[in-house]
Structure formats: C-alpha cells, structure tokens
Amino acid sequence: MHAPPLVALAGGACPAAAAAASSSSSSPPPWLASPRAAILAAPARLLRSRRGALRLEAKAAWRVAGGGRGPRVPAKGSVLASYMGAEEVVGPSPLVDEEELILHIRKEGNLPADVASSLEELYDNYKNAVLQNGDPNAYEIMLSNMTTLFDRVLLDVQNPFTFPPYHKAVREPFDYYMFGQNYIRPLVDFRNSYVGNISLFHDMEEKLRQGHNVVLMSNHQTEADPAIISLLLEKTNPWISENIIYVAGDRVVTDPLCKPFSMGRNLICVFSKKHMNDYPELIEMKRRSNTRSLKEMALLLRGGSQLIWIAPSGGRDRPDPSTGEWYPAPFDSSSVDNMRRLLEHAGVPGHIYPLSLLCYEVMPPPEQVAKEIGEQRVISFHGVGLSVTEEVKYGDITAHTKNADEGRELFSDTLYNSVVNQYNVLKSAIFKDSGVAASNTAISLSQPWR
C-alpha cells in the first residue's frame, strides 16, 4: 500500500498531533452505534467460538436480521450496466465474453486513454498469471474479476471516490473487500505458501479482545500485500483479515487501477515522505493532510482494540540493482519511534510485533520509485509467505542504552533484524523448496488453510 514513514509526515508534527488528539474528547466507540458499524469497528464484542476463532456477535445478529455481504464472487457482466450509465452495480447483469470486454475497454469514451491502455495491459498480464494456477474454472474466474474491475474503474472515473484521512472499508452495497480477496486469490499458489507462528495471531486477537492495541511493523512488497495477508489468515483469523488498518500512501488512493482495491481496506491515508517534495507547491497541503491523519490515528488508538499495519521503510521493497536479490528495505528509526510514541500515548496497553512478508513475485513494483501516478503491473502465480514473531518491548531493548537516540536506533534495528530473519526463513521455504522444514526454534511454519 505504499505505506510511508511517519517521520516528518506533518513537518515534524507527529508528537504535536498525538498531543492534540489526546487532549480532545473521545467520541463513543463506533461499535455501539449499530450492529452494522461493528463489522468495521474495533472488536467490542469479539468472542471466541468453539473452534478457537474470534467472531463479532453483532455481525452475526445483523446477518440474522436480514443483512449480509454481497456475492463472494463478483457478478459477471456488471460492466454492461455501468457502460449504460448506471450509478451503482450490485447484482449480476448479462454476461460478456473476452472480446466484448476488450472492446468496452478500448471504446469507452469516459476512460482516459492512459487508464484504458493500462487496464488492457493489466488484463493480458492478469489472464496469463491466473491461467497458470491449474483451476479448471480459471478462465471464467479471470474474466469475471477483470470485468468487475473494469466496472469499478469506470464507475470511479464517472464519480470519483475521495478517501478521508481515516477510511473504513466499503462493504455495501458492493463489497470491495471481497472483490479484492477474490481478485488476488487465484494468483496465490497456496501449495507453496506458508505462515510463520500462526499461534501469535491468536494471541493478538486475545489482546485486541481485551481492549489493547497492536501495531505490526512490517516490510512492504506489493500493492497486493493487504489481500495476501488477509488470504493467508482468513481461515484461522478472519477478524484480523477484515479489520487490519493499513497506513497507506497517497498513490494507492489516487491511481485509478488501485482505488477499487483500496476502497475495500481500512486505511489511514497519508502522503509518503518519498513523494513529499515531488511537487513543491503541494508540500504544505500534504503536511496539513498528514497532521489530520495522525490525529485520526491517535484518536483510534485512544479507543483501544486497534490493529495497525505500517511499513517504516516508507515504501515497497526493491531488488538490489547489482545482484537482483530482494530483501526488506531498511526501517526509518524516526518512523518507528513516532509510531511507538503514538501507541504509548494512547492510554491503553499497546504491543508492537515485527511482521515479515514475502510476495514480490505476485506483483513486483517497478525497479525505481516513480514520480508520476500509474505503473506497469507485472503479475505472476506464485507462493507467498507471512510470518510474525513475539512482540518487541521498547523498555527491554533499551534498558542499557546510554541515550534516547541510541535507544531509538537499537529498537528500530531489533524490529528490522527480526523481519529480515523471518524473511530468510520464508525465502528458504518458498524458493528453495524447503517447505515447513525451513522452520527453526523461533519461527514455526505451517499452512493453516489445509
């Protein structure tokens, strides 16, 4: 999600934002407003089922009352409805075939030429990748997903969606979350995918149920990271899959091909430090916007039971230009420290876990950081990995440091080194065919969907 570092997001106003947020009055928790709101809010009524998974009681009650999400597989042919000028599409409409879809992409006058060209290129790349997975229904799944994506892109071009500082996933009348899940699902080779220390995700859920906050300090590899995290955890930890809040950069909320996927995630929207100075005339506006976002994050943390993912590197990992080897990008210690202080100032217990992702083969970023919005999407069917280790406590790590600066660096390095160590285990499992045998005393790999 192009998650930026928090350092200097608001021109050095992170502590001020936290202080301002902590001095304001807190509103009633959103899950008290209605059962429907509970689906997207913190788990005030998070319960453990007989299988050990957490669930929301209010969510179940809402479904009994006649609510529920849309189809798990996006409706085929919905493109035709929006092509005729429909404002929203929920149910199925007449089917389209491949030639008809490509024709609509090329001829749809409401799509800017560059968007139409990128969408057609994405179609070809996505088709080739999905057809590799061996599913007998791969072609139909691919066409359905691309038809729905075209429909969503066209609808947004006609009526652009604007992301607020804190965006809650749009689940109705169209379920953007499930759309993103179903779009990325056929790209994941689950036979060669692994999760490290699945039991720790259960521990996180217990802490969240108790009202604690949890922050995941992670590397970041692809635009599909949120969906991949959710797909690997959706069977054992569905609440985590649906309720993580991602700190996301501006590119994924402005790129026309990214927006439909971003609409299905809970986001804290910020301008990335890497792109802060791209256009000097916009710097002040970006800083003000980031200040608002940080205040929103501080308020969320004050309410407790929040699960936040952030990439302190400030963007996606990229390969070493000389060796071509992929590795987690270094963490920005200032970003780590700012997030830690926001967590500590929330007034409720908080926990920081190092999380590692290996999924670049599915949708690698361009080799260089680009200034302009829009990029070529290279897509593959491949195994992916996710791992987490025990929480890292600032006081334990910095007990013997000489000063605050040394402590900040040591804490950031400890988190980063854990991410790298986990990454290497995942790399051995996926790329060296070691599988679960790549596990060690600190990282136990499994395939919890089996």
KEFILUM-554451 format. One line per 10 residues: number of its first residue (from 1); their letters; for each residue x, z negated, y of C-alpha. Coordinates in steps of 0.02 Angstrom, whole numbers. Layout:
NUM	a	X/Z/Y ~ ...
END
This chain:
1	mhapplvala	0/0/0 ~ 149/15/114 ~ 146/-171/145 ~ 257/-212/295 ~ 360/-367/326 ~ 281/-498/436 ~ 436/-518/544 ~ 408/-455/721 ~ 239/-384/673 ~ 168/-455/831
11	ggacpaaaaa	326/-452/933 ~ 384/-615/857 ~ 212/-692/872 ~ 190/-745/692 ~ 210/-933/723 ~ 101/-920/877 ~ -31/-830/778 ~ -29/-966/647 ~ -41/-1100/780 ~ -183/-1012/869
21	assssssppp	-277/-992/707 ~ -251/-1172/656 ~ -318/-1234/822 ~ -480/-1136/810 ~ -635/-1198/722 ~ -661/-1132/547 ~ -823/-1045/501 ~ -922/-1088/343 ~ -847/-1011/187 ~ -921/-837/158
31	wlaspraail	-972/-877/-20 ~ -1101/-999/49 ~ -1190/-861/143 ~ -1259/-763/-5 ~ -1226/-728/-189 ~ -1177/-551/-144 ~ -1044/-613/-24 ~ -972/-720/-163 ~ -912/-565/-254 ~ -787/-529/-117
41	aaparllrsr	-752/-704/-55 ~ -647/-849/-118 ~ -699/-924/-285 ~ -802/-1074/-230 ~ -900/-1067/-392 ~ -764/-1000/-504 ~ -799/-1057/-682 ~ -708/-1039/-847 ~ -801/-953/-988 ~ -783/-990/-1173
51	rgalrleaka	-653/-851/-1183 ~ -549/-935/-1050 ~ -582/-806/-914 ~ -642/-858/-742 ~ -807/-795/-677 ~ -915/-814/-524 ~ -1080/-898/-560 ~ -1157/-824/-403 ~ -1106/-650/-457 ~ -1195/-669/-623
61	awrvagggrg	-1350/-735/-534 ~ -1352/-586/-418 ~ -1350/-465/-566 ~ -1494/-558/-648 ~ -1590/-539/-487 ~ -1575/-351/-500 ~ -1411/-316/-410 ~ -1252/-245/-481 ~ -1119/-117/-453 ~ -1138/71/-467
71	prvpakgsvl	-1088/177/-616 ~ -920/132/-690 ~ -877/317/-696 ~ -905/409/-530 ~ -1052/527/-535 ~ -1008/707/-570 ~ -1055/839/-444 ~ -1083/722/-298 ~ -982/843/-196 ~ -1132/957/-183
81	asymgaeevv	-1236/826/-96 ~ -1107/792/38 ~ -1073/978/53 ~ -1254/994/107 ~ -1226/862/240 ~ -1284/705/150 ~ -1234/544/236 ~ -1201/446/76 ~ -1195/485/-109 ~ -1230/355/-242
91	gpsplvdeee	-1310/435/-393 ~ -1275/595/-489 ~ -1309/769/-422 ~ -1290/942/-501 ~ -1128/967/-596 ~ -988/1076/-529 ~ -853/1164/-625 ~ -670/1182/-581 ~ -687/1348/-491 ~ -833/1285/-388
101	lilhirkegn	-738/1127/-336 ~ -584/1226/-282 ~ -696/1345/-187 ~ -777/1200/-94 ~ -607/1127/-51 ~ -547/1294/19 ~ -707/1342/109 ~ -768/1175/176 ~ -755/1201/363 ~ -763/1016/404
111	lpadvassle	-597/981/319 ~ -440/1007/424 ~ -330/1142/348 ~ -189/1021/307 ~ -309/900/220 ~ -387/1040/117 ~ -215/1103/67 ~ -157/928/17 ~ -317/899/-81 ~ -297/1060/-179
121	elydnyknav	-115/1018/-216 ~ -169/845/-272 ~ -298/924/-387 ~ -165/1025/-478 ~ -46/878/-495 ~ -182/757/-550 ~ -252/880/-676 ~ -82/910/-757 ~ -49/722/-769 ~ -219/672/-839
131	lqngdpnaye	-216/809/-971 ~ -57/729/-1040 ~ -146/570/-1096 ~ -224/640/-1254 ~ -401/583/-1218 ~ -524/712/-1288 ~ -626/691/-1129 ~ -475/704/-1013 ~ -532/865/-930 ~ -707/801/-891
141	imlsnmttlf	-636/636/-827 ~ -512/728/-716 ~ -645/844/-644 ~ -766/701/-613 ~ -634/597/-524 ~ -572/741/-416 ~ -750/791/-373 ~ -787/615/-317 ~ -626/605/-217 ~ -668/767/-127
151	drvlldvqnp	-839/698/-89 ~ -767/536/-18 ~ -636/626/86 ~ -766/743/158 ~ -886/602/199 ~ -748/508/290 ~ -697/662/389 ~ -878/681/444 ~ -900/496/481 ~ -729/410/488
161	ftfppyhkav	-716/233/424 ~ -619/112/534 ~ -531/-33/449 ~ -545/-203/533 ~ -397/-324/532 ~ -470/-404/375 ~ -559/-278/265 ~ -667/-328/118 ~ -680/-205/-25 ~ -833/-91/-10
171	repfdyymfg	-932/-112/-171 ~ -1101/-39/-122 ~ -1196/72/-107 ~ -1043/163/-176 ~ -917/58/-274 ~ -749/109/-201 ~ -659/-20/-307 ~ -718/53/-471 ~ -685/228/-405 ~ -503/181/-379
181	qnyirplvdf	-492/99/-550 ~ -567/249/-637 ~ -457/371/-542 ~ -292/286/-589 ~ -342/230/-764 ~ -308/398/-851 ~ -132/401/-776 ~ -79/239/-863 ~ -4/250/-1037 ~ -66/81/-1100
191	rnsyvgnisl	28/105/-1264 ~ 190/89/-1166 ~ 136/-36/-1033 ~ 171/-222/-1025 ~ 129/-382/-933 ~ 256/-522/-917 ~ 197/-703/-931 ~ 10/-672/-936 ~ -19/-861/-952 ~ 40/-885/-772
201	fhdmeeklrq	-105/-781/-708 ~ -221/-905/-794 ~ -127/-1045/-706 ~ -153/-957/-539 ~ -339/-945/-572 ~ -346/-1131/-605 ~ -257/-1167/-441 ~ -374/-1050/-348 ~ -524/-1136/-426 ~ -458/-1300/-357
211	ghnvvlmsnh	-452/-1227/-181 ~ -265/-1191/-175 ~ -190/-1032/-100 ~ -74/-917/-197 ~ 47/-788/-124 ~ 129/-654/-231 ~ 297/-596/-161 ~ 319/-426/-239 ~ 413/-264/-237 ~ 308/-110/-199
221	qteadpaiis	323/59/-283 ~ 172/172/-263 ~ 8/197/-171 ~ -73/155/-338 ~ 2/-20/-351 ~ -162/-113/-319 ~ -254/-13/-452 ~ -113/-34/-577 ~ -109/-223/-550 ~ -297/-229/-575
231	lllektnpwi	-296/-116/-728 ~ -165/-221/-817 ~ -262/-382/-782 ~ -443/-326/-787 ~ -475/-380/-967 ~ -396/-553/-958 ~ -408/-594/-772 ~ -549/-491/-697 ~ -572/-609/-550 ~ -390/-585/-497
241	seniiyvagd	-408/-397/-520 ~ -553/-388/-398 ~ -506/-521/-271 ~ -323/-499/-226 ~ -298/-473/-40 ~ -161/-347/-4 ~ -58/-345/156 ~ -65/-159/191 ~ 20/-45/316 ~ -71/73/432
251	rvvtdplckp	-31/230/335 ~ -148/191/190 ~ -292/160/310 ~ -265/320/409 ~ -210/450/280 ~ -369/547/232 ~ -322/553/48 ~ -281/366/43 ~ -429/296/137 ~ -558/306/-4
261	fsmgrnlicv	-442/205/-117 ~ -401/79/20 ~ -587/53/54 ~ -602/-20/-121 ~ -472/-157/-91 ~ -469/-319/7 ~ -340/-288/144 ~ -252/-373/287 ~ -213/-219/392 ~ -52/-219/491
271	fskkhmndyp	69/-95/569 ~ 229/-84/471 ~ 392/-136/551 ~ 468/25/483 ~ 347/127/588 ~ 327/11/737 ~ 435/120/850 ~ 381/292/789 ~ 282/318/950 ~ 344/209/1094
281	eliemkrrsn	181/222/1190 ~ 90/137/1044 ~ 207/-10/1018 ~ 109/-134/1123 ~ -56/-85/1043 ~ 20/-109/871 ~ 86/-281/916 ~ -84/-337/980 ~ -167/-272/823 ~ -43/-363/713
291	trslkemall	-73/-525/807 ~ -259/-510/767 ~ -220/-476/584 ~ -106/-627/571 ~ -240/-738/646 ~ -363/-672/517 ~ -239/-713/379 ~ -211/-888/446 ~ -400/-919/451 ~ -419/-857/272
301	lrggsqliwi	-281/-972/212 ~ -360/-1120/300 ~ -517/-1092/196 ~ -416/-1103/35 ~ -436/-1010/-131 ~ -350/-854/-66 ~ -237/-741/-169 ~ -125/-633/-59 ~ -3/-498/-112 ~ 137/-447/5
311	apsggrdrpd	293/-339/-9 ~ 426/-422/101 ~ 535/-266/90 ~ 416/-181/211 ~ 377/-30/105 ~ 394/59/-61 ~ 549/56/-169 ~ 652/214/-171 ~ 792/276/-285 ~ 975/258/-245
321	pstgewypap	1023/426/-166 ~ 1188/431/-260 ~ 1131/378/-434 ~ 945/416/-434 ~ 913/242/-506 ~ 757/149/-448 ~ 769/-34/-401 ~ 668/-158/-298 ~ 703/-142/-112 ~ 784/-298/-36
331	fdsssvdnmr	668/-428/41 ~ 669/-463/227 ~ 704/-650/237 ~ 610/-665/402 ~ 454/-590/322 ~ 467/-710/176 ~ 488/-858/293 ~ 344/-809/406 ~ 228/-795/256 ~ 289/-962/189
341	rllehagvpg	254/-1047/356 ~ 80/-972/366 ~ 48/-1042/192 ~ 115/-1214/236 ~ 17/-1225/399 ~ -148/-1187/311 ~ -178/-1370/274 ~ -214/-1342/88 ~ -92/-1332/-58 ~ -3/-1165/-71
351	hiyplsllcy	103/-1082/-205 ~ 224/-935/-199 ~ 259/-831/-354 ~ 384/-687/-373 ~ 297/-534/-444 ~ 380/-376/-510 ~ 305/-202/-526 ~ 374/-51/-618 ~ 261/100/-598 ~ 351/230/-491
361	evmpppeqva	332/368/-621 ~ 144/370/-595 ~ 154/417/-411 ~ 329/407/-335 ~ 345/405/-146 ~ 443/537/-50 ~ 630/508/-57 ~ 637/474/130 ~ 525/370/243 ~ 422/496/342
371	keigeqrvis	358/476/519 ~ 205/586/500 ~ 49/540/402 ~ 22/637/241 ~ 138/665/95 ~ 152/764/-65 ~ 81/669/-214 ~ 184/693/-371 ~ 86/619/-516 ~ 127/580/-697
381	fhgvglsvte	51/497/-850 ~ 168/353/-891 ~ 188/174/-947 ~ 190/39/-814 ~ 237/-144/-802 ~ 189/-303/-712 ~ 272/-473/-725 ~ 268/-642/-639 ~ 374/-798/-661 ~ 349/-981/-617
391	evkygditah	315/-1022/-435 ~ 466/-1048/-323 ~ 460/-1204/-214 ~ 549/-1198/-47 ~ 598/-1381/-50 ~ 677/-1369/-221 ~ 779/-1215/-175 ~ 838/-1276/-4 ~ 869/-1460/-42 ~ 1057/-1444/-23
401	tknadegrel	1069/-1310/111 ~ 1158/-1350/274 ~ 1037/-1274/399 ~ 870/-1184/415 ~ 945/-1009/422 ~ 1040/-1038/261 ~ 882/-1107/181 ~ 779/-955/230 ~ 907/-836/158 ~ 925/-935/-3
411	fsdtlynsvv	737/-945/-30 ~ 715/-759/0 ~ 861/-715/-113 ~ 792/-826/-252 ~ 624/-737/-247 ~ 706/-566/-240 ~ 825/-602/-383 ~ 679/-656/-490 ~ 589/-493/-452 ~ 745/-394/-500
421	nqynvlksai	769/-491/-662 ~ 589/-460/-711 ~ 605/-278/-662 ~ 753/-256/-778 ~ 655/-329/-924 ~ 509/-212/-889 ~ 630/-67/-873 ~ 704/-105/-1044 ~ 531/-119/-1122 ~ 463/42/-1048
431	fkdsgvaasn	612/159/-1030 ~ 721/101/-1174 ~ 579/85/-1299 ~ 616/-99/-1325 ~ 434/-149/-1303 ~ 395/-334/-1318 ~ 567/-359/-1395 ~ 636/-349/-1218 ~ 562/-522/-1188 ~ 680/-668/-1153
441	taislsqpwr	664/-855/-1129 ~ 595/-833/-952 ~ 487/-677/-974 ~ 366/-654/-1118 ~ 296/-477/-1126 ~ 128/-435/-1201 ~ -10/-304/-1199 ~ -162/-413/-1164 ~ -285/-267/-1172 ~ -253/-247/-1360
END
